[in-house]
Amino acid sequence: MVVEWSFVVFALKVGVMRLLKAFFADNRGATAIEYGLIAAIICTALISGLGFFTNALQNVFNVINNNLPAN
């Protein structure tokens, strides 16, 4: 059986085009990416806020320690 290569190439191109159209039309992954970005932004804000809070808390304890009378 002889298969024309032009037909095989055409069939592959049509299959690839259908696959690409289906890939770009699918929106299910976009929601997961959006939730991932929101989680990353929240984590970044928490980490930076924790750094500021830690420094402020350390300053409070230093002030308390400096103002306590020595024995």
Secondary structure as UniProt FT lines:
FT   HELIX           5..25
FT   HELIX           28..67
//
